[in-house]
């Protein structure tokens, strides 16, 4: 046993020592979310192997009690790291510290904060404290739900990857331009498809959709969890039901990580008040949240299709 | 509503209530001192059985109740000096008999049922003038007897055996004490009912015990609470239109709780004031220097863009570079039932001079921590934890709990820590104990690493390196050199790090099975020396540690569902010198097994099993050579938010060298400020 452990660790040490220079091989990129991995793959194509620590149906902004050791190992071997930023993925700081790699530490070439230059929504102003619940002190981190922001994120990733592998810079820039033009082409298509959603009143579990609804013109009348991170009280449920009934909202969307129990309770209450059926819709919040949403484009397609279907 | 106060029946009730409150709370102090709360309720039950009997056969109520209660008092005071008969069992027998007889008497007498109920559940509102006079007389006599014989009563109540041994006429005083108890209880039940009587026997004395330390103050406070509580409860019953007995009892409890809360708040202020001053100074400078907040234009949801600060003013360097700050608090209440004084006497000798994890039967601000962390430069970072820790009743010690300089950019990805920190020797020592789903630390931790329950915190250096074995499996190797400052494990590091360092080595393997199950297996070995009589470091202390942890989290609904199982074993070998200076080796071991299941987003339930041999030799000759403890715990945690945890633990501990104990712990844990997830 001892001998095998020794061989395994010796092999690991050897691997670390003989790692080839970045230019000669595929770049390893680790990301907080599947969205960022998908974008990194768009820009790196065959030069990049991008993988997210979280799965698409999970939520990297939720609090992580303990990081997995395998994340640290993967981060320590990575050439670049892309994070959500805005204090949404604080756990990444622990990963970076433990990985002890200058390449991906803040200030290193491979450290990429995807939120740079994003126009952030819902930055709290005035007094900020925890009576508001587990709010995002630096603003809403779900900026990738607006396709226009995907171009900015892509640009951040291009800069980072070019720092890591300058010889690939031209290739990355070409790929990013191609990605941007595909977004530009898709935007009118998405907006046309989402025309039916404009002005639609919905309720949501968490403030995930702010960027999405701003882009496509839906109106969120209320949240199941008005104070993030705090389980809603009966009064919260009553209040949301009353608001939904008043506003005529008949759709509640919840992210896969939240139990449908509360949305279903609210739905029953609204149905009772309105006398009309109310739908509870589980909507993925990230790429690969459902098998169909295999890349960023398919993800946005899926959101619009599901919402349109539910609101029909 | 309040004009009822002018009515004669209510004035009667007020006077009766005050008298009953005075008498009940007075004798209640003895009930508490003698740890015979059960006796109180048994006597009360006997009195009510007497009432039942009187109603059935048509005897006068009061004398019968009195006779029953006094008979019980005499009987119980007698069994007390019969050695070998557990008092509890006989009192319990008396209680069962009285309760059963009471039911039978009442059941056999359908006409009397309503009246019996009235008597049993008390109606202080219907005390006639004649009975009031009798009550006043009895209250005066009981109080007088207690004033005259207070010294004797206290003596026999505290320590019957010593009193008897010193030639005090212990039996007589004891009997008299029990008789006053019986009389007081019988009259109190007649006037106020079983519920109020029992509440008076227990609540004021218990609250007073928690509030004050000195005996005189104890009596004063209990009597004040009881005498005020009953009339107050009557008023509450009227204003809120509640049943009087229940209202009085609840008022007593609330009054006691209020008094406690006031006292604890006042006590809290001292240590917290210092911390809050520091924080206030920090935040006020930050607020003064922060960029003015730009108010956002109110917008309809989803309708438009929210405005942002146009050009954020950068923070001045001294603020931007301030370390991150966090504050954590840990408040623990403990209630130990059973004969805890005897327990403390037996455990006390070895624990004297050591910090307690928690003081028995008290509410404690166990600890308030101020954490500061920052990077120093590209190569190193620093974290310090300053804590105010309760060491004795109401006394806090402010100290440096941890101060860690971490070099995080060494070649070969080796992480080096220097300073004072939680050694990562074993899973408990590797984690923040407050992250464990338990209130009190495992017995093996307190036995091997000290009663403070903090585990092994030491000054020295430690290095670790993480290796990826496969995609899903990793290996962490750690080695450390320390002073061996831990008093319990390494005799206080007299040998010193430079002379004979304490060291440990440890390996941990993590295997991730899919995204849902994490498996962790670790083992470590530590060794240190203490000085012998010739001041040479020859006394060796070795510890072997192993643990297994399995963690399951629902892949999707991980917020709501998870199960964790952890078991950890410590084996120690210690060189001991007996009284003649002869060395001997003492092998001892212990383990804990902890399981927790999260049932809902806010609720978790858990359990723990403890087995721990004491790694020391007993000082008394008659104690068993191999002493051990076995304990079982049930733990419920409620987390209304990520920043606040409320927890309850029930723990039963069995010992082969001291009495068993039953404990209830209540805990409130909070954290504010920066936070980082732990590295596995």
Contacts between the chains, C-beta under 8 A, distances in Angstrom:
chain1	res1	chain2	res2	distance
A	5	B	475	6.7
A	5	B	507	7.3
A	8	B	467	7.0
A	8	B	469	4.9
A	8	B	475	6.9
A	9	B	467	4.7
A	9	B	469	8.0
A	9	B	475	6.3
A	9	B	477	7.3
A	12	B	467	4.1
A	12	B	468	5.9
A	12	B	469	7.1
A	13	B	412	7.5
A	13	B	467	7.6
A	16	B	412	7.6
A	16	B	413	7.0
A	55	B	515	6.4
A	55	B	555	7.6
A	57	B	555	7.7
A	57	B	556	5.9
A	58	B	515	7.9
A	58	B	555	7.5
A	58	B	556	7.6
A	58	B	558	7.4
A	62	B	558	7.9
A	62	B	559	6.8
A	63	B	642	5.6
A	63	B	677	7.4
A	64	B	677	4.8
A	65	B	435	7.5
A	65	B	677	5.8
A	65	B	678	7.2
A	66	B	677	5.8
A	66	B	678	5.3
A	66	B	679	7.4
A	66	B	680	5.3
A	67	B	677	5.7
A	67	B	678	7.9
A	67	B	679	6.1
A	67	B	680	6.2
A	68	B	510	7.5
A	68	B	512	5.9
A	68	B	518	7.1
A	68	B	680	6.8
A	69	B	466	6.2
A	69	B	474	4.0
A	69	B	476	6.7
A	69	B	510	4.5
A	69	B	679	7.8
A	69	B	680	4.9
A	70	B	468	6.9
A	70	B	471	6.8
A	70	B	472	6.2
A	70	B	473	7.8
A	70	B	474	5.7
A	70	B	510	7.4
A	70	B	512	5.7
A	72	B	466	5.7
A	72	B	474	7.6
A	72	B	679	7.1
A	72	B	680	8.0
A	73	B	466	6.2
A	73	B	467	7.6
A	73	B	468	3.5
A	73	B	474	5.5
A	74	B	468	7.7
A	76	B	413	6.0
A	76	B	466	7.6
A	77	B	468	7.5
A	90	B	675	7.3
A	90	B	676	6.5
A	90	B	677	7.2
A	91	B	676	7.8
A	91	B	677	4.7
A	93	B	676	6.2
A	94	B	676	5.3
A	94	B	677	5.3
A	94	B	678	7.4
A	94	B	679	5.5
A	97	B	381	7.4
A	97	B	408	5.9
A	97	B	679	7.7
A	98	B	415	7.4
A	98	B	466	7.1
A	98	B	679	4.8
A	99	B	413	7.7
A	100	B	408	5.3
A	100	B	409	6.3
A	100	B	410	7.4
A	100	B	413	4.7
A	100	B	415	6.2
A	101	B	413	7.5
A	102	B	378	7.8
A	102	B	409	6.4
A	107	B	378	7.2
A	119	B	305	7.4
A	119	B	308	6.9
A	120	B	308	7.1
A	121	B	305	7.5
A	121	B	306	5.8
A	122	B	306	6.5
A	123	B	306	7.6
A	123	B	308	6.3
A	123	B	309	7.9
A	125	B	293	4.6
A	125	B	294	6.3
A	125	B	295	6.1
A	125	B	296	5.6
A	126	B	293	5.6
A	126	B	295	7.2
A	130	B	641	7.3
A	130	B	643	5.9
A	130	B	672	7.0
A	133	B	641	7.0
A	134	B	641	6.9
A	134	B	642	6.1
A	210	B	302	7.3
A	213	B	301	7.7
A	213	B	302	4.0
A	214	B	302	5.8
A	214	B	304	7.8
A	214	B	305	7.0
A	217	B	302	7.2
A	218	B	302	5.9
A	219	B	300	7.1
A	219	B	301	5.6
A	219	B	302	4.8
A	219	B	303	7.2
A	220	B	301	5.1
A	220	B	302	5.7
A	221	B	301	6.7
A	229	B	641	5.8
A	229	B	642	5.8
A	230	B	640	6.9
A	230	B	641	5.3
A	231	B	601	5.2
A	231	B	602	5.7
A	231	B	640	7.7
A	256	B	556	5.7
A	257	B	556	6.5
A	257	B	557	7.0
A	257	B	558	7.0
A	257	B	559	6.1
A	258	B	559	7.1
A	259	B	557	5.8
A	259	B	559	7.6
A	259	B	560	5.7
A	259	B	601	7.8
